[in-house]
Structure formats: C-alpha cells, structure tokens
C-alpha cells in the first residue's frame, strides 16, 4: 500500500519531466525570449525628446517606496512595488535625450576611487537639475463579484482594483528650488473568472473547478507613471510641450480628438 501511495505522489513529477538523481541537474523548460520593455507612453517620451530641449546636466535622486506594503506571493516575500523607480526614471531621462545625464544612483564605485586617491572629487560634473519623489499610495479596493450555482454547477466572476500614487519633484541643484511638482495615480485592474461543478453522478462525486485570473502588471504600470510624470513636470515649465505632445496622452487614455465640421 505504501508503494502505491508513493507512486501516486510521484506521478505528477514524472509527467512533468522534473525528476533527476541527486547528482544530476534538472532540465529547465524554455520560456519566452528576452525583449526590451515597452510601455504605452514610450511614444510620449519620444515626443518629449523631439519637442523639448533638456539643456544642462540632469540626474535622479531617490524615488522611494513609501507605501509600507509587503507581499508574499510565489513562495517569496518582498515589497509590492519596485525598489528601482529611480533607475526607471534615469532610463527615461536618457530616452528623453537630456543634454547630459550623470549617474548619482550608486556613488560607491566613484567613492572608492576617491578613497584610493586615484580620482579627484573636483573632477565630477555638477548637476543642474535632479528628480526625486516617492511612491506613497497603494490601496486595495474590493470589486464586484457574482456567482451562480444551480444543482452544483455554475460560473463565478470577481473584480479587484489597486490604486497606486506617486509624487515627483524637479529641483534646481544650484539653488534647491523646486521647479515643478506633480502627483499622479493609476488604478490597477484585476479580474478572475471561473466555473465550478460539484455533484453526484450516480454514486460518484465529481468535483471540478476551472478558473483564470488576469491583472495589469504593477511594475510596468509604474514605469508608465514615471514617464508620464516627467512629461507633466516638463510641461509645467514649457507649456508648448503640452501643445505638441498632449494628443499622444489622449490617445493612450482612450480619448482622441474628433475633427469638427466647420
């Protein structure tokens, strides 16, 4: 009997092919190919690069996770939102064709050279402008749900949403004056649909549950928010930028200009 139980337990392992001796490596499945990250606001960043001249030396300070929220998913524990928002903004500045971008994200390599006496700190390029901020809102909102069961058979559907918010500040490094500030938010949508069956067929109980979930990718949405945030701050300083690029924003948000008949 023990041998039968052990065989039943190991059956899924043999079916998936994920079995090997202690001296062998397990065969790994092939997944989708590596690709560059694309967001709906990439075109907006391109428009900023074409229509706005980001003169001077730019950098990014801390864009912190101030939500205080932790997640325990996929057998791991970590924070819900990315800890790399500053790096995302640095990439956005490069794609926006800022005249010069200096890296202040991790000064340790340069500091080590200064401490070793092989580099003079006075050689560094001074910043003209830098961006800081925080991701400070992450609220989970229960959504609508519906379930219908007749004779143990029926579908179900559920919606959930999360609201993510952040603040960004553009600062003049020479005077510490805040030149522009924005606060933006986005709702992250998730839903689940399923079908359940639980009933007797003769003397046999059949229990079946089929379900599927979908959710907007949270970290990719944050990258979009940072791209949009840069555009909003630059538009405060240069209103002409909004005239040239706002149509892209309207298209992404699903609001397109409709020509009027004169």
C-alpha positions in Angstrom: 0.0 0.0 0.0 2.8 2.4 0.8 4.4 1.7 -2.5 1.1 2.6 -4.3 0.7 5.8 -2.4 4.3 6.8 -3.1 3.8 6.1 -6.8 0.7 8.3 -6.9 2.5 11.1 -5.2 5.5 10.9 -7.6 3.2 10.6 -10.7 2.9 14.4 -11.4 6.7 14.7 -11.1 7.3 12.0 -13.8 4.6 13.5 -16.0 6.3 17.0 -15.9 9.7 15.6 -16.5 11.1 17.4 -13.5 12.9 14.5 -12.0 16.6 13.7 -11.7 19.0 12.0 -9.3 20.9 13.9 -6.7 23.9 14.2 -8.9 22.1 15.5 -12.0 20.7 18.9 -13.0 17.0 19.1 -13.6 16.1 20.0 -17.2 14.7 23.6 -17.4 11.8 24.5 -19.6 12.3 27.1 -22.4 10.3 30.3 -21.9 9.5 33.3 -24.0 12.5 35.2 -25.4 14.1 38.2 -23.7 12.8 41.5 -25.0 13.1 45.2 -24.4 10.5 46.8 -22.1 7.8 48.8 -23.9 5.0 50.9 -22.4 2.1 52.8 -23.9 4.0 56.0 -23.0 7.1 55.3 -25.0 5.8 57.5 -27.8 5.3 60.3 -25.3 8.9 60.1 -24.2 9.9 60.2 -27.9 7.8 63.3 -28.4 9.5 65.0 -25.3 12.9 64.2 -26.9 11.8 65.8 -30.2 9.9 68.8 -28.9 11.7 69.8 -25.6 15.4 70.5 -25.3 16.5 69.4 -21.9 19.5 71.6 -21.6 22.1 71.2 -18.8 23.2 68.3 -16.6 20.4 66.0 -15.3 20.3 63.4 -12.6 17.9 61.4 -10.4 18.0 61.1 -6.7 15.8 58.8 -4.6 12.3 57.8 -5.6 11.5 55.8 -2.6 8.8 53.2 -1.8 6.9 54.8 1.0 3.8 52.5 0.8 4.9 50.3 3.6 3.2 47.3 1.9 4.7 43.9 1.7 3.7 40.9 -0.4 4.1 37.1 0.0 3.5 35.6 -3.4 5.0 32.7 -5.4 6.8 31.3 -2.4 8.6 34.5 -1.7 8.3 37.6 0.4 9.0 41.1 -0.7 7.6 44.6 -1.3 4.7 45.1 -3.6 6.2 48.0 -5.6 9.6 48.2 -7.3 12.6 49.4 -5.4 14.1 50.6 -8.7 11.9 53.5 -9.6 14.9 55.8 -9.6 16.6 53.7 -12.2 13.5 53.7 -14.3 13.5 57.5 -14.3 17.2 57.6 -15.2 16.4 55.5 -18.2 13.5 57.7 -19.1 15.8 60.8 -19.0 18.2 59.1 -21.4 15.4 58.3 -23.8 14.1 61.9 -23.5 17.5 63.0 -24.8 18.5 65.1 -21.9 21.7 67.0 -22.9 23.8 65.4 -20.3 22.8 62.8 -17.7 25.1 61.9 -14.7 24.6 58.9 -12.5 24.1 59.6 -8.9 22.2 56.4 -8.2 25.1 54.4 -6.9 28.2 56.6 -6.0 30.1 53.7 -4.4 32.4 52.9 -7.4 33.4 56.6 -7.6 33.8 57.0 -3.8 36.1 54.0 -3.7 38.4 55.6 -6.3 38.4 58.9 -4.3 39.3 56.9 -1.2 42.1 55.1 -3.1 43.4 58.5 -4.2 43.2 57.8 -7.9 40.4 60.3 -8.6 39.8 63.9 -7.6 36.3 64.7 -6.4 36.6 68.1 -8.0 36.6 66.4 -11.4 32.9 65.5 -11.2 30.4 67.2 -13.3 27.9 69.2 -11.2 24.2 68.7 -11.6 21.9 71.4 -12.9 18.7 69.6 -12.3 17.6 66.4 -10.4 14.4 64.5 -9.9 13.2 63.0 -6.6 10.0 61.6 -5.3 8.2 58.7 -3.6 5.6 56.0 -4.4 3.3 56.8 -1.5 -0.1 55.2 -2.2 -1.0 51.6 -2.6 -4.7 51.0 -1.7 -6.5 47.8 -2.4 -10.2 48.2 -3.3 -12.6 45.2 -3.3 -14.5 45.0 -6.5 -17.8 43.5 -7.7 -18.4 39.7 -7.6 -21.1 37.4 -8.9 -21.6 33.7 -8.6 -24.5 31.5 -9.8 -24.9 27.9 -8.9 -27.7 25.6 -10.0 -27.5 21.9 -8.9 -23.9 22.3 -8.0 -22.9 23.8 -11.4 -22.3 27.4 -12.2 -19.9 30.3 -13.1 -18.3 33.0 -11.0 -16.7 36.3 -11.6 -14.8 38.8 -9.4 -13.1 42.2 -9.9 -10.4 43.9 -7.8 -8.5 47.1 -8.1 -5.5 48.7 -6.5 -4.7 52.4 -6.6 -1.0 53.4 -7.0 0.1 57.0 -6.4 3.4 58.9 -6.5 4.8 62.4 -6.2 7.7 63.7 -8.2 9.7 66.9 -7.8 12.1 68.6 -10.3 14.7 70.6 -8.4 17.3 73.2 -9.4 20.5 71.7 -8.0 22.2 75.2 -7.8 19.5 76.8 -5.6 17.5 73.8 -4.3 14.4 75.5 -5.7 11.6 73.1 -6.6 10.8 74.0 -10.2 7.9 71.6 -10.8 5.9 69.0 -8.8 3.3 66.5 -9.8 1.2 63.9 -8.1 -0.3 61.2 -10.2 -2.2 58.0 -9.7 -3.4 54.9 -11.6 -5.9 52.2 -10.9 -4.5 48.6 -11.5 -7.3 46.3 -12.7 -7.6 42.6 -11.9 -10.3 40.1 -12.5 -11.0 36.4 -12.1 -13.5 34.2 -13.8 -14.2 30.5 -13.1 -16.6 27.6 -13.5 -17.3 25.1 -10.8 -19.0 21.7 -10.8 -19.7 19.6 -7.7 -22.4 16.9 -7.8 -23.0 13.2 -7.7 -23.3 11.2 -10.8 -24.8 8.0 -9.5 -22.7 7.1 -6.5 -19.7 9.1 -7.7 -18.9 12.6 -6.6 -17.4 14.8 -9.3 -15.8 18.0 -8.1 -14.3 20.2 -10.9 -13.1 23.8 -10.7 -11.7 25.8 -13.6 -10.6 29.4 -13.2 -8.4 32.0 -14.7 -7.0 35.4 -13.5 -5.7 38.5 -15.2 -4.1 41.6 -13.8 -2.3 44.6 -15.2 1.4 44.4 -14.4 2.0 46.7 -11.5 5.7 47.5 -12.0 5.2 48.1 -15.8 2.4 50.5 -14.9 4.7 52.3 -12.5 7.2 52.8 -15.3 4.4 54.3 -17.4 3.6 56.6 -14.5 7.2 57.8 -14.2 7.3 58.5 -17.9 4.0 60.5 -17.7 5.3 62.2 -14.6 8.4 63.5 -16.4 6.2 64.8 -19.2 3.9 66.6 -16.7 6.8 68.3 -14.9 8.4 69.5 -18.1 5.0 70.7 -19.4 4.7 73.0 -16.3 8.0 74.7 -17.4 7.2 74.6 -21.1 3.5 74.9 -22.0 4.4 74.4 -25.7 5.3 70.8 -24.9 1.8 70.1 -24.0 0.5 71.5 -27.2 2.8 69.3 -29.2 2.5 66.0 -27.2 -0.8 66.0 -25.4 -2.6 64.2 -28.3 -0.4 61.2 -27.6 -1.6 61.2 -23.9 -5.2 61.5 -25.0 -4.8 58.5 -27.4 -3.2 56.3 -24.7 -6.0 57.2 -22.3 -8.6 56.4 -25.0 -9.7 60.0 -25.7 -9.0 61.0 -29.2 -9.7 64.4 -30.8 -12.6 64.2 -33.2 -12.5 66.7 -36.1 -15.4 69.1 -36.1 -17.2 70.1 -39.2 -16.9 73.7 -39.9 
